[in-house]
């Protein structure tokens, strides 16, 4: 998977690699099979689920 950004942190996680940096547009390759990447996605999914549940309780 590729992502594009105009700025990135100096140190990237092991599952992210800068492919190119042309005219201020940075191309990043994401190794979506890396366990570290899966862990981040699972944490994000859990946080979204929790926020959704809190929102529903407020209705």
C-alpha positions in Angstrom: 0.0 0.0 0.0 1.2 3.5 -0.8 0.6 6.7 1.0 1.4 10.3 0.0 2.3 13.1 2.3 3.8 16.5 2.3 5.6 16.0 5.7 6.5 13.0 7.8 8.4 12.4 11.0 12.1 12.0 10.8 11.9 8.4 12.1 9.3 6.1 10.6 8.1 2.7 11.9 9.7 -0.4 10.5 6.6 -1.1 8.3 7.0 2.3 6.4 9.6 3.2 3.8 10.1 6.4 1.9 10.1 5.6 -1.8 10.5 9.1 -3.2 10.4 12.7 -2.3 9.7 14.8 -5.4 8.6 18.5 -5.4 7.5 18.2 -1.7 5.3 15.1 -2.2 6.6 12.2 -0.3 5.7 8.7 -1.4 5.6 6.1 1.4 5.3 2.3 0.9 3.5 0.6 3.7 4.2 -3.1 4.4 0.6 -4.1 5.3 1.7 -7.6 6.2 4.0 -6.4 9.0 2.7 -7.4 12.5 3.4 -3.9 13.8 1.2 -2.4 11.2 -1.6 -4.9 12.0 -1.3 -3.9 15.7 -1.7 -0.2 14.9 -4.8 -1.0 12.8 -6.3 -3.1 15.5 -5.8 -0.4 18.1 -7.3 2.2 15.8 -10.3 -0.1 15.1 -10.8 -0.6 18.9 -10.7 3.2 19.5 -13.3 3.8 16.7 -15.5 1.1 18.1 -15.3 2.6 21.6 -16.0 6.1 20.3 -19.0 4.8 18.4 -20.4 3.1 21.5 -20.0 6.2 23.5 -21.8 8.2 20.9 -24.7 5.8 20.8 -25.0 5.9 24.6 -25.4 9.7 24.3 -28.3 9.5 21.9 
